Amino acid sequence: RISAGQKVLVNGASGGVGTFAVQIAKSFGTEVTAVCSSRNVDAAKALGADEVIDYTLADFTRGGQQYDLILDIAGNRPLADRRRVLAAKGTLVMVGGPKDNRWIGPLGSLLRMLAVSALSSQRLVGMLAKNDAGDLTTLAQLLESGKVVPVVEKTYPLPELPAALTQLGGGHSQGKLVVIVGS
């Protein structure tokens, strides 16, 4: 539900989800701010981000900018900080979250967010994947037109699956990791 001219922030812009999010948001004509580490700044710019914030040098929640949509994949900032830079009628979509509770993981953060959302003009939601033919058709069109290009950091043959999972578990992959099954 984004439209041209809106301001979108993608926190975690250089990972497997973030690289798609930056490109998709740009394809809708939004102004995209990408948040990533120093080593990924150039890659985020190449994806089309209008502005890139290196989280090792600056805190996106401390700037004066307000965003219509924040897609938070990293989940590494307190909810109050994220809400401070979210427009009054903006939407925060939490894809990932802190695993601050060993029993329920990010569920506690999600429940807090939903409770705050009920009392606010800001829309705060968790992202759950669902099958939607219209969304898949739109994504296919974006891929076919070249407006969205998958970013693949590395491919692994199936016997190297443990190495791929170790890389993924590190949380700092640049784009997708692909495991090749068969020859």
ABEGO torsion letter per residue (X at the ends): XBBBGBBBBBBGAABAAAAAAAAAAAAAGBBBBBBBBAAAAAAAAAAGBABBBBAAABBAAABABBBABBBBAAGABBAAAAAAABBAABBBBBABBBBABAAAEAAAAAAAAAAAAAABABBBBBBBBBBBAAAAAAAAAAAAAGABBBBBABBBBAAAAAAAAAAAAAGABBEBBBBBBEX
